[in-house]
């Protein structure tokens, strides 16, 4: 996956997410396999290949919220023809995940990485 695609539209760094890392990192896979067994969720649903690869329909979220679930931030970015929230004129807005609003460091880092 290209560097810019490692950051989801909301600013989450896919490359640091254990669900993404489980695809190639044995230690991450062990952790995700534990969650898979504990929650009785198939490993192919609990692992992730990144928001861009899944076009905003992360398998675990679809499993939990239904097949029609799509991340509202991904959809908003597509609608506004921008790749990242940090580049939007209305940034930050109420569509962002609540936990991201509390993480100022992530917001600043994601914006710095994504600005041309």
matplotlib code that plots the C-alpha trace (Angstrom):
import matplotlib.pyplot as plt

x = [0.0, 1.3, 2.5, -0.4, -2.9, -1.6, -3.5, -7.3, -9.4, -10.1, -6.4, -5.9, -2.5, -3.3, 0.4, 0.2, -3.1, -2.8, -5.7, -3.7, -0.3, -1.8, -1.6, 2.2, 3.4, 3.4, 3.2, 0.2, -1.4, -1.1, -2.9, -5.6, -6.1, -6.7, -9.4, -10.8, -11.2, -12.4, -15.0, -15.9, -15.2, -13.4, -9.9, -10.6, -13.2, -11.1, -8.0, -8.0, -6.2, -6.9, -9.8, -8.8, -8.5, -11.9, -13.5, -14.6, -16.3, -14.0, -14.9, -15.1, -17.4, -19.6, -19.8, -20.8, -23.1, -24.4, -23.4, -24.5, -22.3, -19.7, -17.6, -19.3, -15.9, -14.8, -18.1, -17.8, -14.2, -15.4, -18.4, -16.1, -13.4, -10.7, -8.6, -8.2, -10.3, -7.3, -7.4, -11.1, -12.1, -14.6, -11.9, -12.6, -16.2, -18.8, -18.4, -15.0, -14.7, -15.1, -11.8, -9.9, -11.3, -9.5, -6.2, -4.6, -1.2, -2.7, -4.6, -1.5, 0.7, -1.8, -2.3, 1.5, 2.0, -0.7, -0.2, 1.7]
y = [0.0, 3.4, 5.7, 8.2, 5.3, 4.2, 7.1, 6.7, 9.7, 10.3, 10.4, 6.9, 5.4, 2.0, 1.0, 1.2, -0.7, -4.3, -5.3, -4.2, -5.4, -8.9, -9.4, -9.6, -9.4, -12.7, -11.0, -8.9, -12.0, -13.8, -10.9, -10.8, -14.6, -14.3, -11.7, -13.8, -16.8, -14.8, -13.0, -15.9, -13.7, -15.3, -14.1, -12.9, -10.5, -9.2, -8.4, -5.3, -4.2, -0.5, 1.9, 2.6, -1.1, -1.8, 1.4, 2.5, -0.9, -2.4, -6.1, -6.0, -3.0, -4.6, -7.7, -5.6, -3.1, -4.9, -5.3, -1.8, -0.1, 2.3, 4.7, 8.1, 9.9, 7.8, 8.7, 12.4, 12.5, 10.9, 13.3, 16.4, 15.0, 15.2, 12.3, 13.4, 15.2, 17.4, 18.9, 19.8, 23.4, 22.3, 20.4, 19.5, 18.6, 16.5, 13.5, 12.6, 9.7, 10.9, 9.5, 11.4, 14.7, 14.0, 13.3, 16.6, 15.0, 12.7, 15.6, 17.7, 14.8, 13.6, 17.1, 17.7, 14.3, 14.9, 18.5, 18.7]
z = [0.0, -0.9, 1.9, 1.5, 1.6, 5.0, 6.5, 6.5, 5.6, 9.4, 10.2, 11.6, 10.7, 9.3, 9.6, 13.4, 13.8, 15.0, 12.8, 9.7, 11.0, 11.5, 7.8, 7.8, 11.4, 13.3, 16.8, 15.7, 14.2, 17.5, 19.3, 16.6, 16.7, 20.5, 19.9, 17.1, 19.4, 22.4, 20.4, 18.0, 15.0, 12.0, 11.5, 8.0, 9.5, 12.4, 10.2, 8.0, 4.9, 5.4, 4.8, 1.2, 0.3, 1.8, 0.4, 3.8, 4.6, 7.2, 7.6, 11.4, 11.3, 8.6, 10.8, 13.8, 12.1, 9.0, 5.4, 4.4, 7.0, 5.5, 7.5, 7.3, 7.2, 4.2, 2.4, 3.3, 1.9, -1.3, -1.5, -1.0, -3.3, -0.7, 0.6, 4.2, 6.8, 7.6, 4.2, 4.3, 4.7, 7.5, 9.5, 12.2, 12.1, 14.0, 11.6, 12.9, 15.3, 18.9, 20.1, 17.4, 18.6, 21.9, 20.4, 19.3, 18.7, 16.0, 14.4, 14.1, 12.9, 10.3, 8.9, 8.7, 6.9, 4.4, 3.4, 0.1]

ax = plt.figure().add_subplot(projection="3d")
ax.plot(x, y, z, "-o")
ax.set_aspect("equal")
plt.show()
